[in-house]
Amino acid sequence: MRKEESTKHLLQKGGSRSAFSGKLGYVLAVAGSAVGLGNIWRFPYLAAKYGGGIFLLTYLILMLTFGYALIVSETALGRMTKRSPVGAFGTFGKSIPFRFGGWINAVIPMLIVPYYSVIGGWVVKYLFEYLRGGTKTLAQDDYFAGFISNGMEAEFWFLLFSLLVVAVLFAGVKQGVERVSKIMMPLLVILAFFVAVYSMTRPGALAGVKYFLIPNFENFSWMTVVAAMGQMFYSLSIAMGILYTYGSYIKEDVDIEKSTKQVEVFDTAIAMLAGLMIIPAVFAFSGGDPDTLKAGPSLMFITIPKVFASMGFGTGAGILFFLLVLLAAVTSAISLAESGVSTFEDQLGFSRHKSTLLMGAVIVLFGSASALGFGVLDFVTLLGMSILDFFDFLTNSLMMPVAALSTCVLVTRVVGLKKIAQEVEQSSEFKRKKMYGFFMRYLAPVCILIILFSSIASVLGWITM
């Protein structure tokens, strides 16, 4: 009884805290977090590489089960404790395992947002060049490599993007994060729709639409499942501390289950629109050769500019596309950085402005290393990877599965499924409660371990991703 009273006291010890104004602000902010470069940049090339329609089907199944369970867990724990990840874990225990679970969830976004902002800077650069009419220049084979190897230029565009993110954070949760999300998310959907329609109506694009939407079970492999699970982490903002933080900002009347469904719909819609923007266009450009799509991360900055250069309306399409990507990148970068700001406020007792400045310093320090890693610092490699690629591998392939596993253990072994259900049921019917419990107790840990071991095996050369 004393332990329950102590826990209750800690849960009520939230104090004065920033908050979203209502349900819409929360949903759009979380959707903005989920809908980012993971959807626009990463999803299409993974879908192309791992089977098109069968990858899409696998991803949707995992998102509606495994992804749903983790979104609900992190959001409920955030609202229950009114704390960012470190504080949320610390509410239930002060021993090393609790500290580790909280800090790994908190550190991940702090390490992601710097290199994410570097890519955001690349997007700003490309948008600027399209606005200048440089469609043909951007389509040259060596343009992208030349740009990122020019350290000072890459650094400039990275700092410009970072300044935009920090400026929004300075404005606060309601006036900054929420307001930007309310403007950018609807605009992002409208732009994505128009660019997708334009792409699908190009000559030869129909083959790409079929490849992306119609499952072909002959294309299925075990790596389709592994890649879809990895993409789900990246796309849904799971195991990044973001959902703990945003959950701590919502009020008791926000329907967590309904909000999670809305985020799922938003995320899926944008991912599918991204696929319909890129895959049909590249099919049309390449004459139906799906191997062209397997260019990987370079697809957005090398292949797509070639596609636009081959179109009559290429400059306009380039402007719309990179404006869309910029909106997605900004909303996600804001959510990543916001998690860090919240952690500094909670753990160091800093004011919001002081915490924002500290987060900005972290972005500049680590981001500069990533921005210069293809030029001035190209001699620095970690596990054979550039600085940016190493941070991407470290966070997405190693730390995020461990963070997600720590959440599963916290929910099932410490807090208890019953208390999570009580938190959700304050404002929700929790129709998927049985499925949630089954996934958190049994399937989620297995899926997480598969991702972790597959990633390690891939780096060691045991399997080919």
TORLOPA-721533 format. One record per residue (C-alpha): x, y, z; residue in three letters. Coordinates in pm, whole numbers, plus 50000, padded with zeros to 5 digits. Example, Ala and Ser with C-alpha at 12.3 -4.5 7.8 and 13.67 -1.06 7.14 Angstrom:
REM residues 2
<rec <51230; 49550; 50780>; 'ALA'>;
<rec <51367; 49894; 50714>; 'SER'>;
This chain:
REM residues 465
<rec <50000; 50000; 50000>; 'MET'>;
<rec <50283; 50239; 50086>; 'ARG'>;
<rec <50447; 50168; 49752>; 'LYS'>;
<rec <50123; 50248; 49565>; 'GLU'>;
<rec <50082; 50572; 49765>; 'GLU'>;
<rec <50443; 50666; 49690>; 'SER'>;
<rec <50397; 50601; 49321>; 'THR'>;
<rec <50074; 50801; 49320>; 'LYS'>;
<rec <50252; 51092; 49491>; 'HIS'>;
<rec <50527; 51086; 49227>; 'LEU'>;
<rec <50273; 51073; 48945>; 'LEU'>;
<rec <50099; 51381; 49081>; 'GLN'>;
<rec <50428; 51567; 49115>; 'LYS'>;
<rec <50416; 51697; 48761>; 'GLY'>;
<rec <50413; 52064; 48857>; 'GLY'>;
<rec <50370; 52340; 48603>; 'SER'>;
<rec <50428; 52206; 48254>; 'ARG'>;
<rec <50380; 52309; 47895>; 'SER'>;
<rec <50076; 52159; 47728>; 'ALA'>;
<rec <49896; 52132; 47396>; 'PHE'>;
<rec <49579; 52339; 47369>; 'SER'>;
<rec <49367; 52039; 47273>; 'GLY'>;
<rec <49324; 51713; 47086>; 'LYS'>;
<rec <49383; 51854; 46736>; 'LEU'>;
<rec <49709; 52021; 46834>; 'GLY'>;
<rec <49838; 51698; 46987>; 'TYR'>;
<rec <49737; 51478; 46691>; 'VAL'>;
<rec <49891; 51714; 46434>; 'LEU'>;
<rec <50210; 51751; 46639>; 'ALA'>;
<rec <50251; 51373; 46672>; 'VAL'>;
<rec <50160; 51327; 46306>; 'ALA'>;
<rec <50420; 51590; 46221>; 'GLY'>;
<rec <50672; 51394; 46422>; 'SER'>;
<rec <50579; 51066; 46252>; 'ALA'>;
<rec <50557; 51214; 45903>; 'VAL'>;
<rec <50910; 51315; 45813>; 'GLY'>;
<rec <51205; 51213; 45602>; 'LEU'>;
<rec <51130; 50856; 45709>; 'GLY'>;
<rec <50814; 50867; 45498>; 'ASN'>;
<rec <50918; 51088; 45209>; 'ILE'>;
<rec <51278; 50974; 45170>; 'TRP'>;
<rec <51325; 50633; 45331>; 'ARG'>;
<rec <50994; 50455; 45276>; 'PHE'>;
<rec <50987; 50463; 44891>; 'PRO'>;
<rec <51336; 50320; 44840>; 'TYR'>;
<rec <51280; 50047; 45098>; 'LEU'>;
<rec <50946; 49958; 44938>; 'ALA'>;
<rec <51115; 49935; 44599>; 'ALA'>;
<rec <51404; 49727; 44728>; 'LYS'>;
<rec <51198; 49479; 44929>; 'TYR'>;
<rec <50911; 49388; 44701>; 'GLY'>;
<rec <50685; 49689; 44642>; 'GLY'>;
<rec <50330; 49590; 44728>; 'GLY'>;
<rec <50429; 49304; 44958>; 'ILE'>;
<rec <50653; 49541; 45157>; 'PHE'>;
<rec <50361; 49786; 45185>; 'LEU'>;
<rec <50128; 49510; 45310>; 'LEU'>;
<rec <50385; 49386; 45564>; 'THR'>;
<rec <50444; 49740; 45689>; 'TYR'>;
<rec <50071; 49807; 45735>; 'LEU'>;
<rec <50020; 49485; 45935>; 'ILE'>;
<rec <50312; 49564; 46164>; 'LEU'>;
<rec <50208; 49927; 46210>; 'MET'>;
<rec <49849; 49836; 46308>; 'LEU'>;
<rec <49970; 49582; 46569>; 'THR'>;
<rec <50326; 49625; 46691>; 'PHE'>;
<rec <50343; 49996; 46615>; 'GLY'>;
<rec <50005; 50065; 46773>; 'TYR'>;
<rec <50106; 49890; 47096>; 'ALA'>;
<rec <50424; 50094; 47139>; 'LEU'>;
<rec <50260; 50427; 47051>; 'ILE'>;
<rec <49989; 50369; 47313>; 'VAL'>;
<rec <50247; 50260; 47572>; 'SER'>;
<rec <50477; 50559; 47536>; 'GLU'>;
<rec <50192; 50812; 47517>; 'THR'>;
<rec <50015; 50666; 47821>; 'ALA'>;
<rec <50336; 50661; 48027>; 'LEU'>;
<rec <50406; 51022; 47930>; 'GLY'>;
<rec <50059; 51140; 48034>; 'ARG'>;
<rec <50060; 50923; 48348>; 'MET'>;
<rec <50388; 51066; 48479>; 'THR'>;
<rec <50382; 51413; 48318>; 'LYS'>;
<rec <50750; 51361; 48248>; 'ARG'>;
<rec <50986; 51320; 47954>; 'SER'>;
<rec <51155; 50974; 47924>; 'PRO'>;
<rec <51412; 51002; 48205>; 'VAL'>;
<rec <51153; 51127; 48452>; 'GLY'>;
<rec <50893; 50878; 48334>; 'ALA'>;
<rec <51121; 50580; 48399>; 'PHE'>;
<rec <51250; 50737; 48721>; 'GLY'>;
<rec <50895; 50765; 48855>; 'THR'>;
<rec <50886; 50388; 48894>; 'PHE'>;
<rec <51238; 50328; 49025>; 'GLY'>;
<rec <51575; 50491; 49079>; 'LYS'>;
<rec <51803; 50192; 49019>; 'SER'>;
<rec <52042; 50165; 48724>; 'ILE'>;
<rec <51802; 49974; 48493>; 'PRO'>;
<rec <51539; 50247; 48529>; 'PHE'>;
<rec <51795; 50522; 48471>; 'ARG'>;
<rec <51930; 50337; 48167>; 'PHE'>;
<rec <51584; 50288; 48017>; 'GLY'>;
<rec <51496; 50655; 48061>; 'GLY'>;
<rec <51825; 50797; 47937>; 'TRP'>;
<rec <51853; 50579; 47627>; 'ILE'>;
<rec <51505; 50695; 47520>; 'ASN'>;
<rec <51609; 51054; 47591>; 'ALA'>;
<rec <51950; 51047; 47422>; 'VAL'>;
<rec <51831; 50896; 47092>; 'ILE'>;
<rec <51655; 51210; 46961>; 'PRO'>;
<rec <51947; 51423; 47077>; 'MET'>;
<rec <52175; 51216; 46851>; 'LEU'>;
<rec <51929; 51193; 46561>; 'ILE'>;
<rec <51830; 51558; 46522>; 'VAL'>;
<rec <52186; 51683; 46442>; 'PRO'>;
<rec <52241; 51455; 46140>; 'TYR'>;
<rec <51872; 51483; 46050>; 'TYR'>;
<rec <51922; 51860; 46031>; 'SER'>;
<rec <52216; 51805; 45795>; 'VAL'>;
<rec <51982; 51624; 45554>; 'ILE'>;
<rec <51727; 51899; 45615>; 'GLY'>;
<rec <51993; 52146; 45503>; 'GLY'>;
<rec <52042; 51947; 45182>; 'TRP'>;
<rec <51667; 51977; 45119>; 'VAL'>;
<rec <51676; 52355; 45169>; 'VAL'>;
<rec <51968; 52380; 44926>; 'LYS'>;
<rec <51784; 52182; 44657>; 'TYR'>;
<rec <51466; 52386; 44704>; 'LEU'>;
<rec <51671; 52705; 44671>; 'PHE'>;
<rec <51833; 52580; 44350>; 'GLU'>;
<rec <51497; 52482; 44198>; 'TYR'>;
<rec <51361; 52828; 44282>; 'LEU'>;
<rec <51661; 52968; 44092>; 'ARG'>;
<rec <51576; 52750; 43792>; 'GLY'>;
<rec <51869; 52510; 43832>; 'GLY'>;
<rec <51677; 52199; 43724>; 'THR'>;
<rec <51939; 52083; 43472>; 'LYS'>;
<rec <52228; 52157; 43708>; 'THR'>;
<rec <52079; 51945; 43988>; 'LEU'>;
<rec <52036; 51653; 43747>; 'ALA'>;
<rec <52410; 51629; 43673>; 'GLN'>;
<rec <52571; 51304; 43785>; 'ASP'>;
<rec <52831; 51457; 44014>; 'ASP'>;
<rec <52630; 51750; 44153>; 'TYR'>;
<rec <52520; 51593; 44482>; 'PHE'>;
<rec <52862; 51445; 44563>; 'ALA'>;
<rec <53027; 51777; 44484>; 'GLY'>;
<rec <52784; 51968; 44704>; 'PHE'>;
<rec <52813; 51754; 45019>; 'ILE'>;
<rec <53193; 51732; 44986>; 'SER'>;
<rec <53209; 52113; 44990>; 'ASN'>;
<rec <53226; 52136; 45368>; 'GLY'>;
<rec <53155; 52505; 45412>; 'MET'>;
<rec <52855; 52506; 45179>; 'GLU'>;
<rec <52704; 52196; 45343>; 'ALA'>;
<rec <52766; 52354; 45683>; 'GLU'>;
<rec <52589; 52677; 45580>; 'PHE'>;
<rec <52268; 52502; 45472>; 'TRP'>;
<rec <52275; 52279; 45781>; 'PHE'>;
<rec <52301; 52584; 46009>; 'LEU'>;
<rec <52017; 52758; 45822>; 'LEU'>;
<rec <51785; 52461; 45873>; 'PHE'>;
<rec <51891; 52429; 46239>; 'SER'>;
<rec <51818; 52797; 46301>; 'LEU'>;
<rec <51463; 52747; 46174>; 'LEU'>;
<rec <51410; 52452; 46412>; 'VAL'>;
<rec <51552; 52633; 46716>; 'VAL'>;
<rec <51339; 52942; 46641>; 'ALA'>;
<rec <51021; 52733; 46655>; 'VAL'>;
<rec <51132; 52572; 46983>; 'LEU'>;
<rec <51191; 52913; 47138>; 'PHE'>;
<rec <50825; 52998; 47076>; 'ALA'>;
<rec <50712; 52714; 47305>; 'GLY'>;
<rec <50473; 52420; 47277>; 'VAL'>;
<rec <50148; 52602; 47191>; 'LYS'>;
<rec <50285; 52899; 47000>; 'GLN'>;
<rec <50573; 52711; 46835>; 'GLY'>;
<rec <50542; 52334; 46801>; 'VAL'>;
<rec <50160; 52318; 46787>; 'GLU'>;
<rec <50110; 52625; 46566>; 'ARG'>;
<rec <50368; 52514; 46309>; 'VAL'>;
<rec <50218; 52164; 46299>; 'SER'>;
<rec <49867; 52299; 46242>; 'LYS'>;
<rec <49988; 52499; 45942>; 'ILE'>;
<rec <50240; 52261; 45793>; 'MET'>;
<rec <50062; 51925; 45819>; 'MET'>;
<rec <49752; 52014; 45611>; 'PRO'>;
<rec <49975; 52193; 45359>; 'LEU'>;
<rec <50201; 51888; 45342>; 'LEU'>;
<rec <49907; 51657; 45264>; 'VAL'>;
<rec <49777; 51888; 44989>; 'ILE'>;
<rec <50119; 51917; 44826>; 'LEU'>;
<rec <50178; 51541; 44850>; 'ALA'>;
<rec <49845; 51472; 44681>; 'PHE'>;
<rec <49914; 51703; 44386>; 'PHE'>;
<rec <50271; 51580; 44334>; 'VAL'>;
<rec <50149; 51216; 44351>; 'ALA'>;
<rec <49877; 51281; 44092>; 'VAL'>;
<rec <50129; 51448; 43863>; 'TYR'>;
<rec <50372; 51159; 43903>; 'SER'>;
<rec <50111; 50889; 43838>; 'MET'>;
<rec <49995; 51055; 43517>; 'THR'>;
<rec <50337; 51046; 43349>; 'ARG'>;
<rec <50371; 50808; 43051>; 'PRO'>;
<rec <50479; 50464; 43175>; 'GLY'>;
<rec <50406; 50545; 43540>; 'ALA'>;
<rec <50119; 50294; 43572>; 'LEU'>;
<rec <50366; 50003; 43600>; 'ALA'>;
<rec <50516; 50174; 43904>; 'GLY'>;
<rec <50172; 50219; 44062>; 'VAL'>;
<rec <50101; 49846; 44020>; 'LYS'>;
<rec <50441; 49748; 44157>; 'TYR'>;
<rec <50388; 49962; 44467>; 'PHE'>;
<rec <50023; 49883; 44545>; 'LEU'>;
<rec <49969; 49521; 44435>; 'ILE'>;
<rec <50135; 49260; 44659>; 'PRO'>;
<rec <50341; 49000; 44476>; 'ASN'>;
<rec <50419; 48719; 44719>; 'PHE'>;
<rec <50705; 48602; 44499>; 'GLU'>;
<rec <50889; 48917; 44610>; 'ASN'>;
<rec <50849; 48830; 44980>; 'PHE'>;
<rec <51155; 48744; 45188>; 'SER'>;
<rec <51250; 48746; 45554>; 'TRP'>;
<rec <51431; 49074; 45494>; 'MET'>;
<rec <51098; 49226; 45383>; 'THR'>;
<rec <50976; 49181; 45742>; 'VAL'>;
<rec <51300; 49308; 45898>; 'VAL'>;
<rec <51311; 49616; 45672>; 'ALA'>;
<rec <50942; 49692; 45736>; 'ALA'>;
<rec <50995; 49668; 46114>; 'MET'>;
<rec <51296; 49899; 46098>; 'GLY'>;
<rec <51103; 50149; 45886>; 'GLN'>;
<rec <50815; 50140; 46134>; 'MET'>;
<rec <51044; 50258; 46416>; 'PHE'>;
<rec <51179; 50540; 46202>; 'TYR'>;
<rec <50841; 50640; 46063>; 'SER'>;
<rec <50621; 50630; 46375>; 'LEU'>;
<rec <50869; 50805; 46610>; 'SER'>;
<rec <50876; 50497; 46833>; 'ILE'>;
<rec <51160; 50461; 47086>; 'ALA'>;
<rec <51281; 50817; 47040>; 'MET'>;
<rec <51142; 50967; 47361>; 'GLY'>;
<rec <50913; 51187; 47153>; 'ILE'>;
<rec <50587; 51013; 47242>; 'LEU'>;
<rec <50674; 51019; 47613>; 'TYR'>;
<rec <50733; 51393; 47584>; 'THR'>;
<rec <50424; 51472; 47377>; 'TYR'>;
<rec <50217; 51241; 47599>; 'GLY'>;
<rec <50326; 51447; 47899>; 'SER'>;
<rec <50183; 51758; 47732>; 'TYR'>;
<rec <49829; 51624; 47675>; 'ILE'>;
<rec <49530; 51662; 47904>; 'LYS'>;
<rec <49328; 51385; 48066>; 'GLU'>;
<rec <49038; 51420; 47819>; 'ASP'>;
<rec <49250; 51339; 47511>; 'VAL'>;
<rec <49143; 51000; 47372>; 'ASP'>;
<rec <49476; 50817; 47341>; 'ILE'>;
<rec <49339; 50526; 47138>; 'GLU'>;
<rec <49153; 50750; 46893>; 'LYS'>;
<rec <49453; 50982; 46861>; 'SER'>;
<rec <49678; 50683; 46789>; 'THR'>;
<rec <49442; 50569; 46511>; 'LYS'>;
<rec <49450; 50919; 46360>; 'GLN'>;
<rec <49830; 50921; 46367>; 'VAL'>;
<rec <49831; 50577; 46201>; 'GLU'>;
<rec <49603; 50707; 45924>; 'VAL'>;
<rec <49814; 51021; 45875>; 'PHE'>;
<rec <50139; 50827; 45868>; 'ASP'>;
<rec <50007; 50564; 45627>; 'THR'>;
<rec <49854; 50823; 45395>; 'ALA'>;
<rec <50178; 51019; 45367>; 'ILE'>;
<rec <50389; 50705; 45325>; 'ALA'>;
<rec <50162; 50584; 45043>; 'MET'>;
<rec <50156; 50927; 44881>; 'LEU'>;
<rec <50537; 50936; 44900>; 'ALA'>;
<rec <50552; 50600; 44729>; 'GLY'>;
<rec <50309; 50720; 44462>; 'LEU'>;
<rec <50513; 51037; 44414>; 'MET'>;
<rec <50847; 50865; 44367>; 'ILE'>;
<rec <50804; 50506; 44244>; 'ILE'>;
<rec <50577; 50574; 43939>; 'PRO'>;
<rec <50791; 50874; 43839>; 'ALA'>;
<rec <51112; 50671; 43848>; 'VAL'>;
<rec <50944; 50383; 43663>; 'PHE'>;
<rec <50842; 50627; 43391>; 'ALA'>;
<rec <51189; 50780; 43381>; 'PHE'>;
<rec <51374; 50446; 43376>; 'SER'>;
<rec <51147; 50275; 43126>; 'GLY'>;
<rec <51016; 50032; 43389>; 'GLY'>;
<rec <51349; 49924; 43540>; 'ASP'>;
<rec <51283; 49869; 43914>; 'PRO'>;
<rec <51657; 49847; 43983>; 'ASP'>;
<rec <51676; 50224; 43932>; 'THR'>;
<rec <51470; 50260; 44249>; 'LEU'>;
<rec <51725; 50071; 44454>; 'LYS'>;
<rec <51963; 50363; 44460>; 'ALA'>;
<rec <51892; 50380; 44833>; 'GLY'>;
<rec <51928; 50710; 45021>; 'PRO'>;
<rec <52061; 50885; 44710>; 'SER'>;
<rec <51722; 50839; 44541>; 'LEU'>;
<rec <51592; 51178; 44653>; 'MET'>;
<rec <51902; 51381; 44568>; 'PHE'>;
<rec <52030; 51206; 44255>; 'ILE'>;
<rec <51759; 51000; 44084>; 'THR'>;
<rec <51457; 51226; 44145>; 'ILE'>;
<rec <51629; 51541; 44007>; 'PRO'>;
<rec <51701; 51342; 43688>; 'LYS'>;
<rec <51332; 51251; 43671>; 'VAL'>;
<rec <51230; 51617; 43708>; 'PHE'>;
<rec <51484; 51727; 43446>; 'ALA'>;
<rec <51322; 51489; 43197>; 'SER'>;
<rec <50979; 51647; 43249>; 'MET'>;
<rec <50834; 51946; 43075>; 'GLY'>;
<rec <50720; 52087; 43409>; 'PHE'>;
<rec <51036; 51980; 43590>; 'GLY'>;
<rec <51116; 52307; 43768>; 'THR'>;
<rec <50764; 52340; 43909>; 'GLY'>;
<rec <50759; 51974; 44011>; 'ALA'>;
<rec <51098; 52014; 44180>; 'GLY'>;
<rec <50983; 52319; 44375>; 'ILE'>;
<rec <50665; 52146; 44495>; 'LEU'>;
<rec <50845; 51823; 44581>; 'PHE'>;
<rec <51129; 51976; 44784>; 'PHE'>;
<rec <50891; 52221; 44954>; 'LEU'>;
<rec <50690; 51917; 45060>; 'LEU'>;
<rec <51002; 51737; 45183>; 'VAL'>;
<rec <51111; 52049; 45372>; 'LEU'>;
<rec <50777; 52068; 45555>; 'LEU'>;
<rec <50809; 51703; 45654>; 'ALA'>;
<rec <51171; 51747; 45764>; 'ALA'>;
<rec <51095; 52057; 45975>; 'VAL'>;
<rec <50802; 51903; 46165>; 'THR'>;
<rec <51001; 51591; 46250>; 'SER'>;
<rec <51317; 51781; 46346>; 'ALA'>;
<rec <51109; 52000; 46579>; 'ILE'>;
<rec <50965; 51695; 46756>; 'SER'>;
<rec <51310; 51535; 46792>; 'LEU'>;
<rec <51458; 51851; 46937>; 'ALA'>;
<rec <51153; 51913; 47159>; 'GLU'>;
<rec <51216; 51582; 47334>; 'SER'>;
<rec <51568; 51699; 47419>; 'GLY'>;
<rec <51446; 52038; 47540>; 'VAL'>;
<rec <51191; 51869; 47767>; 'SER'>;
<rec <51458; 51639; 47912>; 'THR'>;
<rec <51685; 51934; 47993>; 'PHE'>;
<rec <51395; 52116; 48159>; 'GLU'>;
<rec <51300; 51814; 48369>; 'ASP'>;
<rec <51645; 51683; 48462>; 'GLN'>;
<rec <51854; 52001; 48485>; 'LEU'>;
<rec <51583; 52240; 48604>; 'GLY'>;
<rec <51662; 52482; 48321>; 'PHE'>;
<rec <51412; 52731; 48180>; 'SER'>;
<rec <51266; 52654; 47837>; 'ARG'>;
<rec <51483; 52916; 47666>; 'HIS'>;
<rec <51802; 52793; 47836>; 'LYS'>;
<rec <51711; 52432; 47749>; 'SER'>;
<rec <51649; 52534; 47387>; 'THR'>;
<rec <51989; 52701; 47366>; 'LEU'>;
<rec <52155; 52388; 47506>; 'LEU'>;
<rec <51970; 52169; 47253>; 'MET'>;
<rec <52078; 52410; 46980>; 'GLY'>;
<rec <52441; 52373; 47090>; 'ALA'>;
<rec <52409; 51992; 47073>; 'VAL'>;
<rec <52263; 52016; 46721>; 'ILE'>;
<rec <52544; 52245; 46601>; 'VAL'>;
<rec <52822; 52037; 46760>; 'LEU'>;
<rec <52721; 51693; 46635>; 'PHE'>;
<rec <52554; 51819; 46319>; 'GLY'>;
<rec <52866; 52005; 46208>; 'SER'>;
<rec <53066; 51684; 46238>; 'ALA'>;
<rec <52811; 51507; 46015>; 'SER'>;
<rec <52793; 51797; 45767>; 'ALA'>;
<rec <53172; 51808; 45732>; 'LEU'>;
<rec <53205; 51430; 45728>; 'GLY'>;
<rec <53189; 51410; 45348>; 'PHE'>;
<rec <53452; 51681; 45292>; 'GLY'>;
<rec <53681; 51830; 45557>; 'VAL'>;
<rec <53639; 51530; 45790>; 'LEU'>;
<rec <53604; 51260; 45525>; 'ASP'>;
<rec <53911; 51086; 45666>; 'PHE'>;
<rec <53711; 51006; 45983>; 'VAL'>;
<rec <53526; 50674; 45959>; 'THR'>;
<rec <53355; 50469; 46229>; 'LEU'>;
<rec <53304; 50098; 46157>; 'LEU'>;
<rec <53382; 50185; 45796>; 'GLY'>;
<rec <53101; 50444; 45784>; 'MET'>;
<rec <53095; 50821; 45746>; 'SER'>;
<rec <53007; 51020; 46059>; 'ILE'>;
<rec <52647; 51075; 45944>; 'LEU'>;
<rec <52597; 50709; 45847>; 'ASP'>;
<rec <52744; 50594; 46178>; 'PHE'>;
<rec <52503; 50809; 46383>; 'PHE'>;
<rec <52216; 50678; 46171>; 'ASP'>;
<rec <52324; 50317; 46234>; 'PHE'>;
<rec <52391; 50374; 46605>; 'LEU'>;
<rec <52051; 50531; 46674>; 'THR'>;
<rec <51817; 50348; 46438>; 'ASN'>;
<rec <51968; 50000; 46433>; 'SER'>;
<rec <52107; 49964; 46785>; 'LEU'>;
<rec <51973; 50216; 47035>; 'MET'>;
<rec <51609; 50231; 46923>; 'MET'>;
<rec <51543; 49855; 46953>; 'PRO'>;
<rec <51704; 49860; 47300>; 'VAL'>;
<rec <51492; 50163; 47398>; 'ALA'>;
<rec <51175; 49993; 47274>; 'ALA'>;
<rec <51264; 49676; 47464>; 'LEU'>;
<rec <51310; 49881; 47783>; 'SER'>;
<rec <50959; 50023; 47735>; 'THR'>;
<rec <50817; 49671; 47696>; 'CYS'>;
<rec <50985; 49561; 48020>; 'VAL'>;
<rec <50865; 49873; 48204>; 'LEU'>;
<rec <50505; 49822; 48091>; 'VAL'>;
<rec <50479; 49446; 48143>; 'THR'>;
<rec <50706; 49389; 48447>; 'ARG'>;
<rec <50689; 49713; 48646>; 'VAL'>;
<rec <50391; 49937; 48573>; 'VAL'>;
<rec <50163; 49652; 48464>; 'GLY'>;
<rec <49924; 49625; 48172>; 'LEU'>;
<rec <49633; 49696; 48405>; 'LYS'>;
<rec <49761; 50043; 48501>; 'LYS'>;
<rec <49833; 50131; 48139>; 'ILE'>;
<rec <49477; 50025; 48051>; 'ALA'>;
<rec <49339; 50240; 48334>; 'GLN'>;
<rec <49532; 50541; 48202>; 'GLU'>;
<rec <49403; 50490; 47847>; 'VAL'>;
<rec <49046; 50421; 47963>; 'GLU'>;
<rec <49023; 50759; 48137>; 'GLN'>;
<rec <48926; 50899; 47798>; 'SER'>;
<rec <48902; 50598; 47566>; 'SER'>;
<rec <48705; 50276; 47522>; 'GLU'>;
<rec <49036; 50097; 47449>; 'PHE'>;
<rec <48877; 49857; 47199>; 'LYS'>;
<rec <49208; 49696; 47114>; 'ARG'>;
<rec <49304; 49627; 47476>; 'LYS'>;
<rec <49338; 49248; 47438>; 'LYS'>;
<rec <49548; 49280; 47125>; 'MET'>;
<rec <49759; 49546; 47297>; 'TYR'>;
<rec <49829; 49320; 47595>; 'GLY'>;
<rec <49919; 49022; 47376>; 'PHE'>;
<rec <50162; 49225; 47166>; 'PHE'>;
<rec <50332; 49398; 47456>; 'MET'>;
<rec <50375; 49077; 47655>; 'ARG'>;
<rec <50477; 48837; 47379>; 'TYR'>;
<rec <50525; 48956; 47020>; 'LEU'>;
<rec <50676; 49304; 47063>; 'ALA'>;
<rec <50990; 49182; 47248>; 'PRO'>;
<rec <51045; 48912; 46984>; 'VAL'>;
<rec <51008; 49161; 46697>; 'CYS'>;
<rec <51247; 49404; 46866>; 'ILE'>;
<rec <51513; 49138; 46919>; 'LEU'>;
<rec <51483; 49034; 46552>; 'ILE'>;
<rec <51548; 49394; 46440>; 'ILE'>;
<rec <51845; 49428; 46675>; 'LEU'>;
<rec <52018; 49105; 46579>; 'PHE'>;
<rec <51947; 49155; 46207>; 'SER'>;
<rec <52106; 49500; 46219>; 'SER'>;
<rec <52416; 49372; 46396>; 'ILE'>;
<rec <52443; 49075; 46159>; 'ALA'>;
<rec <52418; 49308; 45861>; 'SER'>;
<rec <52707; 49528; 45979>; 'VAL'>;
<rec <52919; 49220; 46047>; 'LEU'>;
<rec <52845; 49096; 45695>; 'GLY'>;
<rec <52656; 48785; 45806>; 'TRP'>;
<rec <52344; 48884; 45610>; 'ILE'>;
<rec <52273; 49129; 45327>; 'THR'>;
<rec <52012; 49393; 45403>; 'MET'>;
